[in-house]
Amino acid sequence: MATFVASRKRRKTAPAPAKPGVDRYIQLVVGALLAFGVVAVYSAVSFLAETKAGGDPDRLLLRHLVRVGLAVGAMWVVARIDYRRLARWSLPLLMGSLGLLLVVQVAGVAFGGATRWLRIGSVVFQPSELAELALLLHVAVLLTRKQAYITSFDRGFLPLLFWILVTAVLIGIENLSTAALLTAGTLLMCFVGRVRVLHLGGLAATGVVLAVLLLLSSPQRAARIEAFWGVKLFPHTQAEEVFDPQGEGYQARQARIALAMGGLTGVGPGKSVQRDFLPAPYNDFIFAIVAEEYGFIGALGLLAALAVLLLRGFLRIARHAPDPLGFFLAFGATTLLVLQGWVHAAVNCGLLPVTGLPFPFVSYGGSSLVANGVLAGLLLSVSRRIVLQTEKGEVG
């Protein structure tokens, strides 16, 4: 990659300063989001406790704390593994995760009307989260290996196209929002990896066609899009359901009410009213609950945390990565984390149709928390390698 090589030559004469240890800003932001998430989830989980924990929110809080511990453990372990070793397993991990996605279609566990989970003993998890991580690793590996002929369609772009589309389709069957987010993130990785814009445009167009086909196969998804636009678009939906005040648009309206009630400083911690009206206030709509209880200032704080992740991930870790693989991994991990948070906030503000995307490190959940911990661990692994290179007197 010409631009990457040129930038490496410039830094030989003026290496970037680095302090011993992994990136402290990433660690602090992730730790702050996890801690704040515990408080926010405890406040928002009361209704779920009434239906699934015998009215005991402390039981669900303990479950969330265990998952937070798993996320921290995943981040700690991945941060201490050389990301180049992880990259060697990208293809087996991707193929294994795609196999699990196929198993979901046969023996998946349904929650909330969606079949996205697998149960192994007492453990329930989403294979889509593993597929997301595996695809990120493999796309970074392919972009690194194929830089000499990345503009070629058959040798450079076609392998990327195959794995991205296969993964997106298998995820999108049950989870269109995650598939769309993953496709957008990998497209951005390909763009900075010098893939031709014409090829990327073709991939984007193919993604749109597949998304429409998936919408046509699911009246519920199609009705959600129609409710957002306020227009009847698809022949297989019922108008009375689309425009029903208690139907598909209900969640978005309740979220906007929560934001309006919060004002500048909020109604106070634990005093949310909308948590009793919003479906999944502890997960899909945690941003709205934070805005209600802590106001515009609290919501802005969450967005500021995403901004720190973006700046450190792009300008510090990816920019000074010791090799192209580290650059692509840091760029991709940062993109997926920040995009997920932006989309979650946009949905809660009524700027996008309702999706099932959680806010990274804050929302209640198991698979998503651990997967985000792995993404943060990848960032820290790359930043740790920058430090090691600097301490040895090498470039970066």
C-alpha positions in Angstrom: 0.0 0.0 0.0 1.8 3.1 -1.3 0.4 5.6 1.1 1.1 3.4 4.1 4.7 2.8 3.0 5.2 6.5 2.4 3.9 7.4 5.8 6.2 4.7 7.4 9.2 6.3 5.6 8.3 9.7 7.0 8.1 8.3 10.5 11.6 6.8 10.3 13.1 10.2 10.8 10.5 11.3 13.4 9.1 8.3 15.2 5.8 8.9 17.0 6.1 9.2 20.8 4.8 6.3 22.8 4.6 5.6 26.5 5.1 2.2 28.0 1.9 0.1 28.1 -1.2 -0.1 26.0 -3.4 2.9 25.1 -4.7 4.3 28.5 -7.4 6.4 26.9 -9.0 3.3 25.4 -8.8 1.5 28.7 -10.3 4.5 30.6 -13.2 5.0 28.1 -14.1 1.3 28.0 -13.9 1.1 31.8 -16.1 4.2 32.2 -18.7 3.0 29.8 -18.9 -0.4 31.5 -19.2 1.2 34.9 -21.9 3.6 33.8 -23.6 0.8 32.0 -24.0 -1.1 35.2 -25.8 1.8 36.8 -28.0 2.5 33.7 -29.0 -1.1 33.3 -29.9 -1.5 37.0 -32.2 1.5 36.6 -33.8 0.2 33.3 -34.1 -3.4 34.2 -37.0 -3.2 36.7 -39.7 -4.2 34.2 -37.7 -7.2 32.9 -37.1 -8.2 36.5 -40.9 -8.4 37.1 -41.3 -10.8 34.2 -38.1 -12.9 34.3 -36.6 -12.6 37.7 -39.5 -12.8 40.1 -39.4 -9.1 40.7 -35.8 -9.1 41.8 -33.7 -6.6 39.8 -30.6 -7.5 41.9 -30.6 -10.9 40.3 -30.4 -9.4 36.8 -27.8 -6.9 37.9 -25.6 -9.8 39.1 -26.1 -11.5 35.8 -25.0 -8.3 34.0 -22.0 -8.0 36.3 -20.9 -11.5 35.4 -21.1 -10.5 31.7 -19.2 -7.3 32.3 -16.5 -9.4 33.9 -16.4 -11.7 30.9 -16.1 -8.7 28.6 -13.2 -7.3 30.6 -11.6 -10.7 30.7 -11.9 -11.1 26.9 -10.4 -7.6 26.4 -7.5 -8.4 28.8 -6.7 -11.7 27.1 -6.9 -10.4 23.5 -4.9 -7.3 24.3 -2.0 -9.6 25.4 -2.0 -11.7 22.3 0.0 -10.6 19.3 -2.8 -9.7 16.8 -0.7 -11.4 14.0 -1.1 -14.7 15.8 -4.9 -14.1 15.9 -4.9 -13.3 12.2 -3.5 -16.7 11.4 -6.8 -18.2 12.6 -9.1 -15.8 10.7 -10.2 -18.3 8.0 -11.0 -21.2 10.4 -12.8 -18.8 12.8 -14.8 -17.4 9.9 -15.8 -20.8 8.5 -16.7 -22.1 12.0 -18.8 -19.0 12.7 -20.6 -19.4 9.3 -21.3 -23.0 10.2 -22.9 -21.9 13.5 -25.0 -19.4 11.6 -26.3 -22.3 9.5 -27.1 -24.2 12.7 -29.1 -21.3 14.0 -31.5 -21.7 11.0 -32.1 -25.3 12.1 -31.8 -25.3 15.9 -31.8 -21.7 16.9 -33.4 -20.3 20.1 -36.0 -17.6 19.7 -36.3 -14.5 21.9 -38.6 -11.5 21.2 -39.7 -13.1 17.9 -36.2 -13.4 16.4 -34.2 -16.6 16.1 -30.6 -15.4 16.6 -29.3 -17.5 19.5 -27.8 -20.9 20.0 -28.0 -22.8 23.3 -25.1 -25.0 24.4 -25.9 -26.4 27.8 -26.8 -23.4 30.0 -25.0 -21.0 27.7 -27.0 -19.0 25.1 -25.1 -16.8 22.6 -25.4 -15.1 19.3 -23.1 -16.7 16.6 -23.5 -13.4 14.6 -21.2 -11.7 17.1 -18.5 -14.3 16.5 -19.0 -14.0 12.7 -18.6 -10.3 12.9 -15.2 -10.6 14.7 -14.0 -13.4 12.3 -15.0 -11.4 9.2 -13.1 -8.3 10.6 -10.0 -10.4 11.1 -10.2 -12.1 7.7 -10.9 -8.9 5.7 -7.9 -7.3 7.4 -5.8 -10.3 6.4 -7.0 -10.3 2.8 -6.4 -6.6 2.4 -2.9 -7.0 3.7 -2.0 -9.9 1.5 -3.5 -8.5 -1.7 -2.2 -4.9 -1.6 0.1 -5.5 -4.7 -3.0 -6.3 -6.8 -5.9 -5.0 -4.8 -7.3 -3.1 -7.7 -7.7 -6.3 -9.7 -11.3 -7.6 -9.7 -10.6 -11.4 -9.7 -7.5 -11.5 -7.6 -8.0 -8.6 -5.2 -11.7 -7.8 -4.9 -13.6 -11.1 -5.6 -12.3 -13.0 -2.5 -13.4 -10.0 -0.3 -16.8 -9.9 -2.1 -17.4 -13.6 -1.4 -16.7 -13.6 2.3 -18.5 -10.3 3.0 -21.6 -11.2 1.1 -21.8 -14.8 2.5 -21.4 -13.5 6.1 -23.9 -10.6 5.6 -26.6 -12.9 4.1 -26.3 -15.5 6.8 -26.5 -12.9 9.5 -29.2 -10.8 7.7 -31.6 -13.7 7.6 -32.5 -13.0 11.2 -30.6 -9.8 12.0 -30.6 -7.3 9.1 -29.4 -4.4 11.2 -26.2 -6.2 12.3 -25.6 -7.4 8.7 -26.0 -3.8 7.4 -23.6 -2.4 10.0 -21.0 -5.1 9.3 -21.3 -4.5 5.6 -20.8 -0.8 6.0 -17.8 -1.3 8.3 -16.1 -3.7 5.9 -16.8 -1.4 3.0 -15.0 1.4 4.8 -12.1 -1.0 5.5 -11.9 -1.9 1.8 -12.0 1.8 0.9 -9.0 2.7 3.0 -7.4 -0.5 1.7 -7.4 1.0 -1.9 -10.1 -1.2 -3.3 -11.5 0.5 -6.4 -14.5 2.7 -5.8 -16.3 1.0 -8.8 -16.0 -2.4 -7.2 -17.2 -1.0 -3.8 -20.1 0.6 -5.5 -21.1 -2.7 -7.0 -20.8 -4.4 -3.6 -23.0 -1.6 -2.0 -25.6 -2.0 -4.8 -25.6 -5.8 -4.3 -26.1 -5.2 -0.5 -29.1 -3.0 -1.2 -30.7 -5.6 -3.4 -30.1 -8.3 -0.8 -31.5 -6.0 1.9 -34.7 -5.4 -0.2 -35.1 -9.2 -0.7 -34.7 -9.8 3.0 -37.3 -7.1 3.7 -39.7 -8.8 1.2 -39.2 -12.0 3.1 -40.2 -10.5 6.5 -43.4 -8.4 6.8 -42.3 -7.3 10.3 -39.1 -5.8 9.0 -40.9 -4.2 6.1 -43.5 -2.7 8.4 -40.8 -1.2 10.6 -39.3 0.6 7.6 -42.8 1.8 6.5 -43.6 3.0 10.0 -40.4 5.1 10.0 -41.0 6.7 6.7 -44.8 7.0 7.2 -45.4 5.5 3.8 -46.9 2.2 2.6 -44.1 0.7 0.4 -44.4 -3.1 0.5 -47.3 -5.3 -0.8 -47.0 -7.9 2.0 -47.7 -5.6 5.0 -51.0 -4.5 6.5 -51.6 -0.7 6.6 -53.5 -0.9 9.9 -50.5 -2.5 11.5 -48.0 -0.1 10.0 -49.8 3.0 11.2 -51.2 1.6 14.4 -50.1 3.9 17.3 -49.4 0.8 19.3 -47.6 -1.0 16.4 -44.3 -0.6 14.8 -43.9 3.1 15.5 -44.6 2.7 19.2 -41.0 2.2 20.4 -39.7 5.2 18.5 -42.4 7.5 19.9 -41.7 6.4 23.5 -38.0 6.9 23.0 -38.6 10.5 21.8 -40.8 11.1 24.8 -38.0 9.9 27.1 -35.5 12.3 25.4 -38.0 15.2 25.8 -38.6 14.5 29.4 -34.9 14.5 30.2 -34.3 18.0 29.1 -30.8 19.4 29.9 -30.0 17.7 33.2 -32.5 14.8 33.4 -35.1 13.7 35.9 -32.4 12.0 38.1 -30.8 8.5 38.3 -33.3 5.8 38.8 -36.4 8.0 38.2 -37.1 7.1 34.6 -40.8 6.8 33.7 -40.4 5.6 30.1 -38.6 2.5 31.2 -42.1 1.1 32.0 -43.3 1.9 28.5 -40.3 1.2 26.3 -39.7 -2.4 25.1 -36.1 -3.4 26.0 -35.1 -0.1 27.8 -32.1 -1.9 29.2 -30.7 -2.9 25.8 -32.1 -1.4 22.5 -33.2 1.9 24.1 -30.6 2.4 26.9 -29.6 5.7 25.3 -33.1 7.0 25.6 -33.2 6.0 29.3 -29.8 7.7 29.9 -31.1 10.9 28.2 -34.2 10.8 30.4 -32.4 10.3 33.7 -29.2 12.3 33.0 -30.5 14.7 30.3 -28.8 16.1 27.3 -25.6 16.3 29.3 -25.6 12.5 30.0 -26.4 11.6 26.4 -23.7 13.9 25.2 -21.3 12.2 27.6 -21.9 8.9 25.9 -21.3 10.4 22.4 -18.2 12.1 23.7 -16.9 8.6 24.8 -17.5 7.4 21.3 -15.6 10.4 20.0 -12.6 9.5 22.2 -12.7 5.9 20.8 -12.8 7.3 17.3 -9.9 9.7 17.7 -7.6 7.3 19.6 -8.5 4.4 17.3 -7.9 6.2 14.1 -5.4 9.0 14.8 -3.3 7.2 17.4 -3.5 3.4 17.0 -4.3 2.9 13.3 -2.2 5.8 12.1 0.9 4.6 14.0 0.3 0.8 13.5 3.6 -1.0 12.9 2.3 -2.9 9.8 -0.6 -2.8 7.4 -2.4 -5.7 9.3 -2.4 -3.7 12.5 -3.6 -0.7 10.6 -6.6 -2.5 9.1 -7.5 -4.3 12.4 -7.4 -1.0 14.3 -9.4 0.8 11.7 -12.0 -1.9 11.5 -12.4 -2.5 15.2 -12.8 1.3 15.8 -15.2 1.6 12.9 -17.5 -1.2 14.2 -17.6 0.0 17.8 -18.3 3.7 16.9 -20.8 2.9 14.1 -22.7 0.7 16.5 -22.9 3.4 19.0 -23.9 6.1 16.5 -26.6 3.9 15.0 -28.0 3.1 18.4 -28.2 6.7 19.4 -29.7 7.7 16.0 -32.4 5.1 16.4 -33.2 6.3 19.9 -33.5 9.9 18.6 -35.8 8.8 15.7 -33.2 9.5 13.0 -33.1 5.8 11.8 -35.6 2.9 11.8 -35.8 0.8 15.0 -33.0 -1.8 15.1 -31.8 -4.3 17.7 -28.3 -2.8 18.0 -27.1 -2.2 21.6 -24.9 0.7 22.8 -21.3 -0.7 23.1 -20.3 -1.5 26.7 -23.5 0.1 28.2 -26.5 -2.0 27.1 -27.5 -5.2 28.9 -26.4 -8.3 27.0 -23.9 -11.2 26.9 -22.7 -11.9 23.4 -22.5 -8.2 22.4 -20.6 -7.2 25.6 -18.0 -10.0 25.1 -17.7 -9.2 21.3 -17.1 -5.5 22.1 -14.5 -6.5 24.6 -12.7 -8.5 22.0 -12.8 -5.4 19.6 -11.3 -3.2 22.3 -8.7 -5.9 23.0 -7.7 -5.9 19.3 -7.2 -2.1 19.6 -5.1 -2.5 22.7 -3.1 -5.4 21.1 -2.1 -3.1 18.2 -1.3 -0.2 20.5 0.9 -2.6 22.6 2.8 -3.5 19.5 3.5 0.1 18.7 5.0 0.5 22.2 7.1 -2.6 21.8 8.4 -1.4 18.4 9.3 2.0 19.9 11.1 0.4 22.9 13.2 -1.6 20.5 14.2 1.5 18.6 12.2 0.5 15.5 9.7 2.4 13.4 6.5 3.5 15.1 
